[in-house]
Amino acid sequence: MSYQTKKEMNQVNEDSVFMLRIQFRRNTSWQGTLQSMNSRKSCIFRSVLELGSLMHEERSSQMGFNDKEADATPSWNVKEEVS
């Protein structure tokens, strides 16, 4: 049986809030911008697959996991203001 500290339980239960802007729908996929309201990061995505990967990466980093693979997917950029 595994026990979690109160801090770990709060991290797991914390919701991730994203602002999604779909700018184009081409080649049967979406292109646009994803912004994390929790960490004030922003990233451009070129496909729904990249969108899912970015959301997974952000959620994993909020929970304390670091499973980013060395691949060609876009990375998050910190913005001072989320618009």
C-alpha positions in Angstrom: 0.0 0.0 0.0 1.3 3.4 -1.0 0.8 6.5 1.1 1.0 10.0 -0.2 1.8 13.2 1.7 -0.7 16.0 1.8 1.3 18.0 -0.6 1.4 15.2 -3.1 -2.4 14.7 -2.8 -3.0 18.4 -3.5 -0.8 18.2 -6.6 -2.6 15.2 -7.9 -6.0 16.8 -7.3 -5.1 20.3 -8.7 -6.9 21.0 -12.0 -5.0 22.1 -15.1 -6.6 25.0 -16.9 -5.9 25.7 -20.5 -7.0 28.3 -23.1 -7.2 26.8 -26.5 -7.3 28.9 -29.7 -8.0 27.0 -32.9 -6.7 29.2 -35.7 -6.9 26.8 -38.7 -8.3 23.5 -39.6 -6.2 22.0 -42.4 -5.3 18.5 -43.4 -8.0 17.2 -41.2 -6.2 18.5 -38.1 -6.1 21.6 -35.9 -3.5 24.3 -35.7 -3.5 27.0 -33.0 -2.2 28.2 -29.7 -2.4 26.5 -26.3 -1.9 28.5 -23.1 -1.6 27.1 -19.6 -3.4 29.4 -17.2 -1.7 27.7 -14.2 1.9 28.3 -15.2 1.5 31.2 -17.7 3.1 29.3 -20.5 2.2 29.4 -24.2 2.9 27.1 -27.2 1.9 26.9 -30.8 0.7 23.4 -32.0 0.5 22.1 -35.5 -1.7 19.0 -35.0 -4.1 17.5 -32.5 -1.3 15.0 -31.7 1.0 17.8 -30.7 -1.9 19.4 -28.7 -2.3 16.2 -26.7 1.4 15.9 -26.1 1.7 19.5 -24.9 -1.2 19.0 -22.5 0.3 15.8 -21.2 3.7 17.4 -20.7 2.3 20.3 -18.8 0.1 18.1 -16.5 3.1 15.8 -15.9 5.3 18.7 -14.9 2.6 20.1 -12.5 2.5 16.7 -10.8 6.3 16.6 -10.5 7.1 14.0 -13.3 9.7 14.8 -15.9 9.0 12.4 -18.8 9.8 14.8 -21.6 11.4 12.8 -24.4 14.0 14.3 -26.8 11.9 14.8 -29.8 10.8 17.5 -32.2 7.6 18.5 -30.5 7.2 22.2 -29.6 8.1 23.3 -26.1 6.4 25.7 -23.8 7.5 29.3 -23.6 6.9 31.4 -20.4 4.8 34.5 -21.0 4.6 37.3 -18.5 0.9 37.9 -19.3 -1.6 35.4 -20.6 -4.0 37.1 -23.0 
